[in-house]
Every structure is written in C-alpha cells, then in structure tokens.
Amino acid sequence: MSKFRVTVCLPSAAVGDPVTAIAAAMRPFDMNIDPITGDDGFNPQGEWDWYRLSSYDNLVVRPEYVGDARLLHEPVPPNGESRPQGSLRCDGGPRGLLDLEGMRAISAADASATWAVWGRFSAEYPPAEPLSAFLSRCGAISDVPSADLDRAKREHLAQPLVQALAQYAVTAGDEHYPNSLVMQDPVALFACGEHDYVERAAALAVPTFALLTLDGQWTDSWNAGPLGQFRPGESEAAAYWRLADTYLRNLPGDALIAQLLCHC
C-alpha cells in the first residue's frame, strides 16, 4: 500500500461544485467499485481506494487572486495547523488564478544554482565515472554479490570529485546543494547537461505522480503515452513529467486544477 498525488483537470463548470465534479471524475478509478455494475467489487482499472484534497501547499496563487472563493484549500493541512487567511498557496483552482509559470521559474532557478555548484567542482577535480560504471565491472547488476556491490559503491564515492561534492553537501549548508543529494550519484545526475537538467527541474514543479486529463484519461510515469510523443531515447518517466507539464501549461485559463492525495 502506498500514497501518491494526482492532479485532476476539470472543465470550468466544475468550479460551481468542485467536490461533486472531482468525485465524478475519480469514480472510474475507484479500486473498490465494479466498473460495469457500479456496485462494490474489483475494478481492474482502479488506481485508488481513498483520496482527499491535498497538495501539501504545492500550488502557488497569483497575488491578485489571493482569497478568491474559487480557490480550493484543504481545511486542515497535514501538520494540523489551519492555513492562514490570504494564503499564497492552495490545493486547486482555475488555472488562470495559479502562478504555474512562477513555480516553474523558481524550480529552474534553483536547478541552475545547483548546476553551478556541480560546474565549479567538476572544473576543479578530475573527471569522475558514474556508479553504473563501477557496477558494470562486477558483471550483471542483478547478480552482483553484496560484497562486490559495497566495494563498487565505495570506489565510486572515493573519487575526488564525488567525495568533494558529498562533503560540500553535508557541511556547506547550501540550500541549492542539500544533504539529500549525498544519496544520489552526481555524475549520473548531471550527465544530461545543464539545459536538460534545468528543463527537467522546471517540468517537475507543477505535475504530480499522476494526471487525470479533461477527457478522463489517467496517466502517470508508467503510462505517459496518451499525453503525446516521446523524444528519441526518452524514458516513460521522463516523458511523463515533460508531457504532463506541457498539458497543464496549455489548459484553458478557466479549467479547474485540483491536487489530491490518494492511497492504493
């Protein structure tokens, strides 16, 4: 069992009664309702067994629309504290009231700052190999003995560039290169190049794990095909985030966006 978030897209008519409209759009994907009879039963197309309005304050409101009655707010956020009046964050609303471009711009700026740290260190130290190169020397990754796997990780981390970046992440207190990056392979993370790295970060700012489109199609990183064409060599997951971001960017301004927390 796990939790995930879905972005539900609804026509402008949903603004009048968003709770009912969301329920109708989500119903075909209820795991506990037989899609033919509508009674309790197994749904092979099911994606969730409960949901609630909640985006963890993900969506940013354009300043001129703060307090607008059309915005959707989770009554009590997960931390148990009531959201203050006039909040610049919400869980949904008409796309035109939301500052989606601002969200993308902030994410892109943060990614550029992160890349700058990588650029500075990679210029100071010899080139490094990704972890996959060390694992490949051990043979098929699925068959690597635990001792060999540990040795490959140690050898990868021992590279001067990787070691310097890890120490920087832990000690520098740089919000653009946080501790969480210690758990990732920086050589592989930044191998895509600065343009693609920043573009990918911007595409991750607004979409959630899953997207329910205006025409009722459920898509996610395992099923991105309905959203458009993949780029050559692009993975399903990478295509999903890029295409979902483009889809939300191109929605009509009066279309309703609602972000839900789901359980399956």
Secondary structure as UniProt FT lines:
FT   STRAND          3..10
FT   HELIX           12..16
FT   HELIX           18..26
FT   HELIX           27..29
FT   TURN            31..32
FT   TURN            35..37
FT   TURN            44..45
FT   STRAND          50..53
FT   STRAND          59..61
FT   HELIX           63..65
FT   TURN            66..67
FT   TURN            69..70
FT   TURN            78..79
FT   TURN            85..86
FT   STRAND          89..90
FT   STRAND          92..94
FT   HELIX           95..97
FT   HELIX           100..124
FT   HELIX           131..136
FT   TURN            137..138
FT   HELIX           141..143
FT   HELIX           146..158
FT   HELIX           160..171
FT   TURN            175..176
FT   HELIX           179..183
FT   HELIX           186..189
FT   TURN            190..192
FT   HELIX           194..203
FT   STRAND          210..212
FT   TURN            214..215
FT   STRAND          218..220
FT   TURN            221..222
FT   HELIX           225..227
FT   TURN            232..233
FT   HELIX           236..249
FT   TURN            253..254
FT   STRAND          256..263
//
